[in-house]
Amino acid sequence: MDYYIEFYEVIDEVFLEFTNSLHTKRPLWLKFNRFSLQEVVISQLYMHSLSVGWKEKYNKSRLEGVSSLELKQTFFDELENVFGIKDILSDTGKIETDFEELEKALIPYKNRIVFYLFNYRQLTQLNNLIGQINEPILIWADFNISDEEAEQFPNNVTFLEIELFKTHSFSNPYFLQKFPLMFYYLNSFNLFIKYLKPVCIVFLEGCHPQAKCLNIVSKEYKIPTICIQQGWPSLFHTLYRRMEYDYYLTWGKAFNEWWKLYNPKQKYKEVGYIHKVESSPDNDSLSKQKITFFLQSPVFLSDDNYFNRMLCLIETTAKLFPDRVIQVKEHPEYKISEGFIKRYSYYKNIFIVSNKPIDKVFNESLITVSHFSTTSIESMLYNCIPLIFDPTTNSEYYPYIESLGVGYCTKSEEEFINKVQLILDNNKQAKLIKRIGEIKQNLFCDYNESAIDKIIYFIKNVSLKVNTNEISQLPSTRCYEL
């Protein structure tokens, strides 16, 4: 029994109520010129809740009988104490207006398509796309890129590491004192966008507070923003709600509606699967035999107990299905303990495949297992059958894959094993794979070069200030042979 699903709904309500109360008291402190900073504040409050253990505190207290209303008030009071306005000093220092040296330094980077990259992983995921755009591009990175790495890109691509300016270009005493890092991001974005004058700004994923800051500054200067779907959260926690990029490019039509549920203010366009697919995803799934577990870190819907249950389930599956190869792909930021690695070594059919490219893992897998990972839905591109093991109370993987008829969601180890046995029945297996083929085009309208072509086409039209409502169609979509 847990209260994790309830927790994420409750804290989102707390964040909205708290920021609304701030807006009532000091409306200008939640604005960057004409535009609201409420979602930036909410994102910071969410990060605070993770850092001080609200999830664990909420779950423990609810199990002890404390009401959700009482905990909601406790969290609100904590925010009032830590992020309230009672101790804000109105003097924020001198606002400078002369940035002539910066303006001159940025002249070589002006009027480009800008890609904002939050971390190195985003660079690796976008390098194929960026390398094919034959327009002046500026990669604006929140990390250092070596000269050797930069040389791998065409000459039309320039790199610039984000620098946080301490000279103030605007005033906001609340942000400066309560969220100084976000203040200096806003400050620097304000200066750079003013002088860079990009034709458009492209984001990947878009949920990070820094990206939301840049999006707001872009609105001030009327720079169009495009966000590209990186993965699928399944759990729409606070960071994935109320995003407001001008355009959101998705894997397929189905995702347009799913994203819109929590992010209604964006315009959506399906373009295809952004990640490179080196192996053919159209192979015959009936020839694939492996069961692959995609592990996640014990956060969000998981915890140490649920994570360990998944690790034990791997062992149980290997024991009950000795003729099946069981693959385990670790989360890149959370590795299996040495104790479990040693236990797995006693089984001839368990293999750790963390270093194997994910498309090759998909291509070898009949069944893909996760708790709430994006891989469950991505694997259907390769005709894999998703099998969810989600012991979290009142949680169900979204979209509801059982309702779609493409796989199963299980809440217990016994139910999981029963579903594995069911899937291994050739008749049932064939029906599931047939159904995956029927809905695949709605999930992934394209992939590889066809998807890249669509994204480039869209970015170029937006950068040329073409009315996207008049873009009647993108390059032709790939037709799946079902």
KOLVOBA-647700 format. One record per residue (C-alpha): residue number from 1; x, y, z; residue in one letter. Coordinates in steps of 0.5 Angstrom, whole numbers. Layout:
num|c1|c2|c3|residu
NUM|X|Y|Z|a
...
This chain:
num|c1|c2|c3|residu
1|0|0|0|m
2|3|7|-2|d
3|0|14|-3|y
4|5|16|-9|y
5|-1|17|-14|i
6|-4|22|-9|e
7|2|25|-7|f
8|3|28|-14|y
9|-4|31|-15|e
10|-4|34|-8|v
11|3|37|-8|i
12|1|40|-15|d
13|-5|43|-12|e
14|-1|46|-6|v
15|4|49|-11|f
16|-2|52|-15|l
17|-5|55|-9|e
18|2|58|-6|f
19|4|61|-13|t
20|-4|64|-13|n
21|-3|67|-6|s
22|4|70|-8|l
23|1|73|-15|h
24|-5|76|-10|t
25|0|79|-6|k
26|5|81|-11|r
27|3|80|-18|p
28|9|84|-21|l
29|14|79|-17|w
30|11|73|-21|l
31|12|76|-28|k
32|18|77|-33|f
33|15|84|-36|n
34|9|82|-39|r
35|9|74|-38|f
36|8|70|-32|s
37|13|66|-28|l
38|9|62|-24|q
39|11|55|-28|e
40|18|57|-27|v
41|17|58|-19|v
42|12|52|-19|i
43|18|48|-22|s
44|23|50|-17|q
45|18|48|-11|l
46|17|41|-14|y
47|25|41|-14|m
48|25|43|-7|h
49|20|38|-5|s
50|24|32|-8|l
51|30|35|-5|s
52|27|35|2|v
53|24|28|2|g
54|16|30|1|w
55|14|24|-2|k
56|17|20|3|e
57|14|24|9|k
58|7|24|5|y
59|7|17|4|n
60|9|15|11|k
61|4|20|15|s
62|-2|18|10|r
63|0|10|12|l
64|0|13|20|e
65|-7|16|19|g
66|-6|23|17|v
67|-11|26|13|s
68|-9|29|6|s
69|-12|36|8|l
70|-7|36|14|e
71|-1|34|10|l
72|-3|39|5|k
73|-3|45|10|q
74|3|43|13|t
75|7|43|6|f
76|3|50|4|f
77|6|53|11|d
78|13|50|9|e
79|13|54|3|l
80|10|60|6|e
81|16|60|11|n
82|22|58|6|v
83|19|62|0|f
84|14|67|2|g
85|15|74|1|i
86|15|77|8|k
87|23|78|9|d
88|24|80|1|i
89|28|86|1|l
90|26|91|-5|s
91|33|94|-7|d
92|36|89|-12|t
93|42|93|-14|g
94|43|98|-20|k
95|40|96|-27|i
96|45|96|-33|e
97|43|98|-40|t
98|50|99|-43|d
99|52|92|-46|f
100|55|94|-52|e
101|61|90|-51|e
102|56|84|-50|l
103|53|86|-57|e
104|59|86|-61|k
105|61|79|-58|a
106|55|76|-60|l
107|55|79|-67|i
108|57|73|-71|p
109|52|68|-67|y
110|46|73|-69|k
111|40|71|-73|n
112|41|63|-73|r
113|37|57|-71|i
114|38|56|-64|v
115|38|49|-60|f
116|38|50|-53|y
117|41|44|-50|l
118|40|42|-42|f
119|45|37|-42|n
120|50|32|-46|y
121|45|27|-47|r
122|41|32|-51|q
123|47|33|-55|l
124|48|26|-57|t
125|40|25|-58|q
126|40|31|-63|l
127|46|30|-67|n
128|43|27|-72|n
129|38|32|-73|l
130|43|38|-72|i
131|48|35|-77|g
132|43|35|-83|q
133|40|42|-82|i
134|43|46|-88|n
135|42|53|-84|e
136|46|57|-79|p
137|45|54|-73|i
138|48|56|-66|l
139|48|50|-60|i
140|47|54|-54|w
141|49|49|-48|a
142|49|49|-41|d
143|55|45|-41|f
144|62|45|-44|n
145|63|42|-51|i
146|70|40|-52|s
147|73|43|-59|d
148|74|35|-61|e
149|67|34|-60|e
150|65|41|-64|a
151|69|39|-70|e
152|65|33|-71|q
153|59|38|-73|f
154|59|41|-80|p
155|61|48|-81|n
156|54|51|-80|n
157|54|49|-73|v
158|57|54|-68|t
159|57|52|-60|f
160|56|57|-55|l
161|56|55|-47|e
162|51|59|-43|i
163|54|64|-39|e
164|51|67|-33|l
165|51|74|-32|f
166|51|78|-25|k
167|50|85|-28|t
168|43|86|-28|h
169|39|87|-34|s
170|32|87|-30|f
171|29|87|-23|s
172|25|82|-19|n
173|27|82|-12|p
174|23|76|-10|y
175|27|71|-16|f
176|33|74|-14|l
177|33|73|-6|q
178|29|66|-7|k
179|31|63|-13|f
180|37|66|-15|p
181|40|61|-20|l
182|33|62|-24|m
183|34|70|-23|f
184|41|69|-27|y
185|38|65|-32|y
186|33|69|-34|l
187|38|75|-33|n
188|43|72|-38|s
189|37|69|-43|f
190|34|76|-43|n
191|41|79|-45|l
192|43|74|-50|f
193|36|73|-54|i
194|36|81|-54|k
195|42|81|-58|y
196|42|74|-61|l
197|36|75|-65|k
198|35|68|-66|p
199|30|66|-72|v
200|27|60|-67|c
201|29|56|-61|i
202|29|49|-61|v
203|28|45|-54|f
204|28|37|-53|l
205|23|35|-48|e
206|22|42|-45|g
207|21|40|-37|c
208|27|43|-34|h
209|26|50|-30|p
210|32|53|-35|q
211|28|51|-41|a
212|22|54|-38|k
213|25|61|-37|c
214|28|61|-44|l
215|21|60|-47|n
216|18|66|-43|i
217|24|70|-45|v
218|23|68|-52|s
219|16|70|-52|k
220|18|77|-50|e
221|22|78|-56|y
222|17|74|-60|k
223|22|69|-62|i
224|18|62|-64|p
225|19|56|-60|t
226|19|49|-62|i
227|20|43|-57|c
228|21|36|-59|i
229|18|30|-56|q
230|24|26|-53|q
231|21|21|-49|g
232|14|19|-45|w
233|13|20|-38|p
234|7|16|-37|s
235|6|20|-30|l
236|5|27|-31|f
237|8|30|-25|h
238|9|37|-24|t
239|14|39|-29|l
240|11|36|-35|y
241|4|40|-34|r
242|2|47|-37|r
243|8|47|-41|m
244|7|53|-46|e
245|12|52|-52|y
246|9|55|-59|d
247|10|48|-62|y
248|11|41|-59|y
249|13|36|-64|l
250|11|29|-63|t
251|12|22|-65|w
252|5|21|-67|g
253|-2|23|-67|k
254|-4|19|-61|a
255|1|23|-57|f
256|-2|30|-59|n
257|-8|28|-55|e
258|-5|25|-49|w
259|0|31|-49|w
260|-5|36|-49|k
261|-9|33|-43|l
262|-4|37|-39|y
263|-1|42|-44|n
264|-7|45|-47|p
265|-4|51|-49|k
266|1|48|-54|q
267|0|47|-62|k
268|2|40|-63|y
269|4|37|-70|k
270|6|29|-71|e
271|13|28|-74|v
272|16|22|-72|g
273|20|18|-67|y
274|26|23|-66|i
275|31|17|-64|h
276|36|14|-69|k
277|33|7|-71|v
278|39|3|-74|e
279|36|-4|-74|s
280|29|-5|-78|s
281|23|-5|-73|p
282|19|-9|-78|d
283|22|-16|-77|n
284|18|-22|-75|d
285|16|-21|-68|s
286|14|-29|-67|l
287|22|-30|-69|s
288|24|-26|-63|k
289|24|-30|-56|q
290|28|-26|-51|k
291|24|-22|-45|i
292|28|-16|-43|t
293|27|-12|-36|f
294|28|-4|-37|f
295|30|-2|-30|l
296|29|5|-27|q
297|31|9|-21|s
298|27|8|-15|p
299|24|15|-16|v
300|17|18|-18|f
301|12|12|-17|l
302|18|7|-15|s
303|22|6|-8|d
304|27|2|-6|d
305|22|-4|-4|n
306|19|-4|-11|y
307|26|-3|-14|f
308|28|-9|-10|n
309|22|-13|-12|r
310|23|-12|-20|m
311|30|-15|-19|l
312|27|-21|-15|c
313|22|-22|-21|l
314|28|-22|-26|i
315|31|-28|-22|e
316|24|-31|-21|t
317|23|-30|-29|t
318|29|-34|-30|a
319|28|-39|-26|k
320|21|-41|-29|l
321|23|-40|-36|f
322|30|-43|-36|p
323|29|-44|-44|d
324|28|-36|-45|r
325|34|-31|-45|v
326|33|-26|-40|i
327|36|-19|-41|q
328|37|-13|-36|v
329|38|-6|-38|k
330|40|-2|-33|e
331|38|6|-32|h
332|44|10|-34|p
333|44|13|-27|e
334|42|8|-23|y
335|46|1|-23|k
336|44|-6|-20|i
337|48|-7|-13|s
338|54|-12|-13|e
339|49|-17|-9|g
340|44|-18|-15|f
341|49|-18|-20|i
342|52|-24|-16|k
343|46|-27|-16|r
344|44|-27|-23|y
345|51|-30|-25|s
346|48|-36|-22|y
347|43|-36|-28|y
348|46|-38|-35|k
349|40|-35|-38|n
350|40|-28|-35|i
351|45|-23|-39|f
352|46|-15|-37|i
353|46|-11|-43|v
354|46|-4|-41|s
355|52|-3|-46|n
356|48|-5|-52|k
357|45|0|-56|p
358|37|0|-54|i
359|35|-1|-61|d
360|38|-7|-62|k
361|36|-9|-55|v
362|29|-8|-58|f
363|30|-12|-64|n
364|32|-18|-60|e
365|26|-18|-55|s
366|19|-21|-55|l
367|17|-18|-48|i
368|19|-11|-46|t
369|18|-11|-38|v
370|18|-4|-34|s
371|15|-1|-28|h
372|13|6|-32|f
373|18|7|-37|s
374|18|10|-44|t
375|21|4|-46|t
376|14|0|-46|s
377|11|4|-51|i
378|17|6|-55|e
379|18|-2|-56|s
380|12|-3|-60|m
381|16|1|-66|l
382|19|-6|-66|y
383|13|-10|-65|n
384|15|-12|-58|c
385|9|-14|-53|i
386|10|-9|-47|p
387|9|-12|-40|l
388|8|-7|-34|i
389|10|-9|-27|f
390|7|-4|-23|d
391|6|-5|-16|p
392|4|2|-14|t
393|-3|3|-11|t
394|-8|6|-16|n
395|-3|7|-21|s
396|-4|5|-28|e
397|1|6|-34|y
398|-2|11|-39|y
399|-4|10|-44|p
400|-8|4|-42|y
401|-4|-1|-46|i
402|-9|-7|-44|e
403|-15|-3|-47|s
404|-11|-2|-53|l
405|-10|-9|-53|g
406|-3|-9|-54|v
407|0|-12|-48|g
408|-2|-12|-40|y
409|-1|-9|-34|c
410|0|-13|-27|t
411|0|-11|-20|k
412|3|-17|-17|s
413|9|-22|-18|e
414|4|-28|-19|e
415|0|-24|-24|e
416|6|-22|-28|f
417|8|-29|-29|i
418|1|-31|-31|n
419|1|-26|-36|k
420|8|-28|-39|v
421|5|-35|-40|q
422|-1|-32|-43|l
423|4|-28|-48|i
424|8|-34|-50|l
425|2|-38|-52|d
426|3|-37|-60|n
427|-4|-36|-61|n
428|-5|-30|-56|k
429|2|-27|-58|q
430|0|-27|-65|a
431|-6|-23|-64|k
432|-2|-18|-59|l
433|3|-17|-65|i
434|-3|-16|-70|k
435|-6|-11|-66|r
436|1|-7|-65|i
437|1|-7|-72|g
438|-6|-4|-73|e
439|-4|2|-68|i
440|3|3|-69|k
441|2|8|-75|q
442|-2|12|-70|n
443|4|12|-65|l
444|10|13|-69|f
445|8|16|-76|c
446|15|16|-78|d
447|22|14|-76|y
448|30|15|-78|n
449|31|20|-84|e
450|23|21|-86|s
451|22|23|-79|a
452|28|28|-79|i
453|26|31|-86|d
454|19|33|-83|k
455|23|36|-77|i
456|27|40|-81|i
457|22|42|-86|y
458|18|44|-80|f
459|24|48|-76|i
460|25|52|-83|k
461|18|54|-84|n
462|18|57|-77|v
463|24|60|-78|s
464|22|63|-84|l
465|16|66|-80|k
466|11|62|-85|v
467|4|61|-82|n
468|4|54|-80|t
469|-3|54|-80|n
470|-2|54|-88|e
471|3|48|-88|i
472|-2|44|-91|s
473|3|37|-90|q
474|10|35|-88|l
475|14|31|-93|p
476|10|24|-94|s
477|9|19|-88|t
478|12|12|-88|r
479|7|7|-89|c
480|8|1|-85|y
481|7|-6|-88|e
482|2|-9|-83|l
